[in-house]
Amino acid sequence: MNWWLDACKTPSAEAKQLAEERQLQLTKPTGSLSELENTAVLLASLQDNPRPEVDRPWISIFAGDHGIMEENISAYPQAVTRQMLQNFGSGGACISVIAKEYRARLQVIDCGTVGDDYEYKGVERHCIIAGTANFSHHVAMTETQCIAAMDLGRKSVEDAVAYGASIYVAGEMGIGNTCSASAVACFLLNETAEQLTGVGTGIRAEQLTHKKNVINQALALHRDYVAQDAFKALCAVGGLEIAAMTGAYIRCAQLGVPIVVDGFITTVSALLAVRLNPAVREWMLFGHQSAEYGHRRLLEELRANPLLKLNLRLGEGSGAGAALGIIKLACSLHNNMATFTEAAVICEKI
């Protein structure tokens, strides 16, 4: 039953060494391309290929609604989750444009939103429950529901592997999910809402204070149930889409698929995945540092060096999607620059 505890693949030390040796031969001072070099070498080890490529990127967007919306913690109504699902499927959303730009396969999964049955083009509907429960009064999900959501992430990665994906991006959509992610982060880091909670979709100062109070009350309510258990933290205050991304990250590491982590909410899922199965960390690249309060703290906990800092806070995989361009460039430079021998450049220092 606990498939997420299964062993992860081991990155290739041989491919990493060969990639590092190639970097030493390219027509540039050693280390002069810094993180572009590091990205290419890391991806070489994860793909077991000294000449890494990201020619078949896969992007999965997971959506879910949140019962905590009953506490008035968002600037937008819950109906926006469904509206954005339709926008993803029709190609009008930011991540839809990014996917087209990088010729990525875009998968959109409804893990559990509020509303009547529907059929949106390009949206897979797997409604586990019509949104989570209000975690200020009850656990957000039962353990069975949480596992079902993690299974959606697992299946998504298995679909990506069948497609031949070279790299995997997870994104999320769910009005109220920064509140949920902040609460999970508080449990994982043993910190208060004041330390980890930001404005999310752009709430006013008084709403932010209220949001922090709601989270702190929920932490007190669920503290005995959660204790130090990351899975129970996810059940208590998490979201269906947060659970799905956690499952996806773990399955990527088990099947050997490189991951690009997006912003605050996805980084909470990344930390959950690492707490449940520590070997998952080796398979992660980090796309960006968002403007959301608390994201930097999560990145520090994961010892992550994000590729971009553009003050983004959109979610839906947009920052990781933007980073695909940098990752593609890193690979192109690694693979296509001439070596000193090829360019007939004498590289001996004076």
C-alpha positions as CSV (number, residue, x, y, z in Angstrom):
1,M,0.0,0.0,0.0
2,N,2.8,2.5,0.9
3,W,4.3,2.6,-2.6
4,W,5.8,6.0,-1.8
5,L,8.3,4.3,0.4
6,D,9.8,2.2,-2.4
7,A,13.4,2.9,-3.5
8,C,14.2,5.6,-5.9
9,K,16.6,5.3,-8.8
10,T,20.2,6.4,-8.3
11,P,21.5,9.2,-10.6
12,S,24.4,8.1,-12.9
13,A,27.8,8.9,-11.5
14,E,29.4,7.9,-14.8
15,A,27.3,10.2,-16.9
16,K,28.0,13.0,-14.4
17,Q,31.7,12.4,-14.6
18,L,31.6,12.4,-18.4
19,A,29.6,15.6,-18.5
20,E,32.0,17.3,-16.1
21,E,34.9,16.2,-18.3
22,R,33.2,17.7,-21.3
23,Q,32.7,21.0,-19.5
24,L,36.4,21.2,-18.9
25,Q,37.0,20.9,-22.6
26,L,34.6,23.5,-23.8
27,T,36.0,26.9,-25.1
28,K,35.4,28.9,-22.0
29,P,37.2,29.5,-18.7
30,T,36.3,26.7,-16.2
31,G,33.2,27.5,-14.3
32,S,32.5,30.7,-16.2
33,L,28.9,29.6,-17.1
34,S,28.3,28.7,-13.4
35,E,24.7,27.5,-12.9
36,L,24.3,26.7,-16.6
37,E,27.2,24.3,-16.3
38,N,25.8,22.8,-13.1
39,T,22.4,22.4,-14.6
40,A,23.7,20.5,-17.6
41,V,25.9,18.2,-15.4
42,L,23.0,17.5,-13.0
43,L,20.6,16.7,-15.8
44,A,23.3,14.4,-17.4
45,S,23.4,12.4,-14.2
46,L,19.6,12.2,-13.9
47,Q,19.1,11.2,-17.5
48,D,22.1,8.9,-17.5
49,N,23.3,10.7,-20.6
50,P,26.5,12.8,-20.9
51,R,24.6,14.9,-23.5
52,P,21.3,15.7,-21.8
53,E,18.2,16.9,-23.6
54,V,14.9,18.4,-22.7
55,D,13.2,17.8,-26.0
56,R,10.1,16.2,-24.6
57,P,9.0,18.1,-21.5
58,W,5.8,17.1,-19.7
59,I,3.7,19.5,-17.6
60,S,0.9,18.3,-15.3
61,I,-1.5,20.7,-13.7
62,F,-3.4,19.4,-10.6
63,A,-6.4,21.2,-9.4
64,G,-8.5,21.0,-6.2
65,D,-10.8,23.1,-4.1
66,H,-10.4,23.8,-0.4
67,G,-13.0,23.8,2.4
68,I,-10.9,26.4,4.3
69,M,-12.4,28.9,1.8
70,E,-15.4,29.0,4.2
71,E,-13.1,31.2,6.4
72,N,-12.7,34.0,3.9
73,I,-9.0,33.6,3.3
74,S,-8.7,34.4,-0.4
75,A,-9.2,37.5,-2.6
76,Y,-11.0,35.3,-5.2
77,P,-14.1,33.1,-5.1
78,Q,-13.9,29.4,-5.2
79,A,-15.6,29.3,-8.6
80,V,-12.4,30.6,-10.2
81,T,-10.8,27.1,-9.8
82,R,-13.3,25.6,-12.3
83,Q,-13.1,28.6,-14.6
84,M,-9.3,28.3,-14.8
85,L,-9.6,24.6,-15.5
86,Q,-11.5,25.4,-18.6
87,N,-8.9,28.1,-19.4
88,F,-6.1,25.6,-19.1
89,G,-7.9,23.2,-21.5
90,S,-8.7,25.8,-24.1
91,G,-5.1,27.1,-24.2
92,G,-5.7,30.6,-22.7
93,A,-3.8,30.2,-19.4
94,C,-0.2,31.3,-18.8
95,I,1.0,27.7,-18.5
96,S,-0.8,26.7,-21.7
97,V,1.2,29.4,-23.6
98,I,4.4,28.2,-21.9
99,A,3.7,24.6,-22.8
100,K,3.1,25.6,-26.5
101,E,6.3,27.7,-26.5
102,Y,8.4,24.7,-25.4
103,R,6.4,22.1,-27.2
104,A,5.6,20.4,-23.9
105,R,2.8,17.9,-23.3
106,L,0.3,19.6,-21.1
107,Q,-1.9,17.4,-18.9
108,V,-4.7,19.0,-16.7
109,I,-6.1,16.9,-13.9
110,D,-9.1,17.8,-11.7
111,C,-8.4,16.0,-8.4
112,G,-11.6,17.3,-6.7
113,T,-13.3,20.6,-7.4
114,V,-16.7,22.0,-6.3
115,G,-19.5,22.0,-8.8
116,D,-21.7,20.0,-11.1
117,D,-20.4,17.4,-13.6
118,Y,-18.7,18.9,-16.6
119,E,-16.8,18.1,-19.8
120,Y,-14.0,20.6,-20.5
121,K,-11.7,19.9,-23.5
122,G,-8.3,18.8,-22.3
123,V,-9.2,18.3,-18.7
124,E,-9.1,14.9,-17.0
125,R,-11.7,14.7,-14.2
126,H,-10.9,12.4,-11.3
127,C,-13.1,13.9,-8.6
128,I,-12.0,12.1,-5.4
129,I,-14.1,14.5,-3.3
130,A,-15.7,17.9,-4.1
131,G,-12.9,19.8,-2.4
132,T,-11.3,19.2,1.0
133,A,-13.0,19.7,4.3
134,N,-12.5,22.9,6.3
135,F,-9.3,22.1,8.1
136,S,-10.0,24.7,10.8
137,H,-12.7,22.3,12.1
138,H,-11.8,18.8,10.6
139,V,-9.0,17.1,8.9
140,A,-8.9,18.2,5.3
141,M,-8.8,14.7,3.9
142,T,-9.1,11.2,5.3
143,E,-6.0,9.1,4.9
144,T,-7.7,7.1,2.1
145,Q,-8.6,10.2,0.2
146,C,-5.1,11.5,0.6
147,I,-3.6,8.3,-0.8
148,A,-6.1,8.4,-3.7
149,A,-4.8,11.9,-4.6
150,M,-1.2,10.8,-4.3
151,D,-2.1,7.9,-6.7
152,L,-3.3,10.5,-9.3
153,G,0.2,12.0,-9.2
154,R,1.8,8.5,-9.5
155,K,-0.4,7.7,-12.5
156,S,0.5,11.1,-14.1
157,V,4.2,10.3,-14.0
158,E,3.6,6.8,-15.4
159,D,1.8,8.4,-18.3
160,A,4.8,10.8,-18.8
161,V,7.2,7.9,-18.8
162,A,5.1,6.1,-21.4
163,Y,5.2,9.2,-23.5
164,G,9.0,9.4,-23.3
165,A,9.1,12.6,-21.2
166,S,12.6,14.0,-20.7
167,I,11.7,16.2,-17.8
168,Y,8.6,16.7,-15.6
169,V,6.9,19.9,-14.3
170,A,4.0,19.8,-11.8
171,G,1.8,22.8,-11.3
172,E,-1.3,23.5,-9.3
173,M,-4.6,25.4,-9.3
174,G,-6.9,25.8,-6.3
175,I,-8.3,28.9,-4.8
176,G,-7.3,28.9,-1.1
177,N,-4.3,26.6,-1.6
178,T,-1.7,29.0,-0.4
179,C,-3.4,28.8,3.0
180,S,-3.3,25.1,2.9
181,A,0.3,25.0,1.8
182,S,1.3,27.4,4.5
183,A,-0.3,25.2,7.1
184,V,1.5,22.2,5.8
185,A,4.8,24.1,5.8
186,C,4.2,25.2,9.4
187,F,3.9,21.5,10.5
188,L,6.9,20.4,8.5
189,L,9.2,23.2,9.7
190,N,7.7,23.5,13.2
191,E,7.1,27.2,12.7
192,T,4.2,29.5,13.1
193,A,1.9,31.0,10.5
194,E,3.5,34.4,11.0
195,Q,6.8,33.0,9.7
196,L,5.5,31.2,6.6
197,T,2.2,32.8,5.4
198,G,1.9,35.4,2.7
199,V,-0.7,37.2,0.7
200,G,-1.3,34.4,-1.8
201,T,-3.7,35.8,-4.5
202,G,-3.3,39.3,-3.1
203,I,-5.4,39.7,0.0
204,R,-5.5,42.8,2.1
205,A,-3.6,43.3,5.3
206,E,-6.5,42.6,7.6
207,Q,-7.3,39.4,5.6
208,L,-3.7,38.3,5.9
209,T,-3.9,38.7,9.7
210,H,-7.1,36.6,9.7
211,K,-5.5,34.0,7.5
212,K,-2.6,33.6,9.9
213,N,-5.0,33.3,12.8
214,V,-6.9,30.6,11.0
215,I,-3.8,28.6,10.3
216,N,-2.5,28.9,13.9
217,Q,-5.8,27.7,15.2
218,A,-5.7,24.7,12.8
219,L,-2.2,23.9,13.9
220,A,-3.3,23.7,17.5
221,L,-6.4,21.6,16.6
222,H,-4.4,19.0,14.6
223,R,-1.1,19.0,16.6
224,D,-1.7,15.7,18.5
225,Y,-2.9,13.9,15.3
226,V,0.0,15.1,13.2
227,A,2.8,14.9,15.7
228,Q,6.0,14.6,13.5
229,D,4.3,12.7,10.7
230,A,4.5,14.4,7.2
231,F,1.8,12.2,5.8
232,K,-0.6,13.1,8.6
233,A,0.3,16.8,8.1
234,L,-0.8,16.4,4.5
235,C,-4.1,14.8,5.5
236,A,-4.8,17.3,8.3
237,V,-4.3,20.6,6.4
238,G,-3.2,19.8,2.9
239,G,-5.0,19.8,-0.4
240,L,-5.8,17.2,-3.1
241,E,-3.6,18.9,-5.6
242,I,-0.8,19.2,-3.0
243,A,-1.1,15.5,-2.3
244,A,-1.1,14.6,-6.1
245,M,2.1,16.6,-6.7
246,T,3.7,14.9,-3.7
247,G,2.9,11.6,-5.2
248,A,4.1,12.7,-8.6
249,Y,7.5,13.9,-7.3
250,I,8.1,10.6,-5.5
251,R,7.1,8.5,-8.6
252,C,9.5,10.6,-10.7
253,A,12.4,9.7,-8.5
254,Q,11.4,6.0,-8.4
255,L,11.2,5.9,-12.2
256,G,14.1,8.1,-13.0
257,V,12.5,11.3,-14.4
258,P,14.1,14.7,-13.6
259,I,11.8,17.2,-11.9
260,V,11.5,21.0,-12.1
261,V,9.9,22.3,-9.0
262,D,7.8,25.5,-9.3
263,G,6.8,28.0,-6.6
264,F,5.7,28.0,-3.0
265,I,2.9,25.5,-3.1
266,T,4.8,23.0,-5.3
267,T,7.8,23.4,-3.0
268,V,5.7,22.4,-0.1
269,S,4.8,19.2,-2.1
270,A,8.5,18.8,-2.8
271,L,9.4,19.0,0.9
272,L,6.6,16.5,1.7
273,A,8.0,14.1,-0.9
274,V,11.5,14.4,0.6
275,R,10.2,13.9,4.1
276,L,8.4,10.8,3.0
277,N,11.2,9.5,0.9
278,P,14.5,11.4,1.3
279,A,16.1,10.0,-1.9
280,V,13.6,12.1,-4.0
281,R,15.7,15.2,-3.4
282,E,18.4,14.1,-5.8
283,W,15.9,14.3,-8.7
284,M,14.9,17.9,-8.2
285,L,15.8,21.1,-10.1
286,F,14.3,24.3,-8.8
287,G,12.8,26.6,-11.3
288,H,12.5,29.9,-9.4
289,Q,12.2,31.7,-6.1
290,S,8.7,33.2,-6.0
291,A,7.6,36.4,-4.3
292,E,5.4,34.4,-1.9
293,Y,6.3,34.8,1.7
294,G,7.9,31.6,3.0
295,H,9.2,30.2,-0.3
296,R,12.8,31.2,0.5
297,R,12.5,29.4,3.8
298,L,11.4,26.2,2.1
299,L,14.2,26.5,-0.5
300,E,16.7,26.8,2.3
301,E,15.3,23.7,4.0
302,L,15.7,21.8,0.8
303,R,19.2,23.3,0.1
304,A,17.9,24.4,-3.3
305,N,19.5,27.0,-5.6
306,P,16.6,28.2,-7.9
307,L,17.4,29.1,-11.5
308,L,15.3,32.3,-11.6
309,K,14.2,35.1,-9.4
310,L,11.5,37.0,-11.2
311,N,9.2,37.7,-8.2
312,L,6.5,35.5,-9.7
313,R,3.6,34.3,-7.6
314,L,1.1,33.0,-10.2
315,G,1.5,29.2,-9.6
316,E,0.2,26.8,-12.1
317,G,3.8,25.7,-12.9
318,S,4.6,29.0,-14.6
319,G,7.9,29.6,-12.9
320,A,9.1,26.1,-13.6
321,G,7.8,26.4,-17.1
322,A,9.8,29.7,-17.6
323,A,12.9,27.9,-16.3
324,L,12.6,25.3,-19.0
325,G,14.1,27.9,-21.4
326,I,17.2,28.2,-19.1
327,I,17.5,24.4,-18.8
328,K,17.2,24.0,-22.6
329,L,19.9,26.6,-23.1
330,A,22.2,24.9,-20.5
331,C,21.8,21.7,-22.5
332,S,22.4,23.4,-25.8
333,L,25.6,25.1,-24.6
334,H,26.8,21.8,-23.1
335,N,26.2,19.8,-26.2
336,N,27.0,22.3,-29.0
337,M,29.9,24.5,-27.9
338,A,33.2,23.6,-29.5
339,T,35.9,22.0,-27.4
340,F,39.4,23.6,-27.4
341,T,40.6,20.9,-29.7
342,E,37.8,21.3,-32.2
343,A,38.3,25.1,-32.3
344,A,42.1,24.8,-32.4
345,V,42.3,27.0,-29.3
346,I,45.4,26.6,-27.1
347,C,44.1,26.8,-23.6
348,E,47.4,26.7,-21.6
349,K,47.5,29.5,-19.0
350,I,50.4,31.9,-19.0
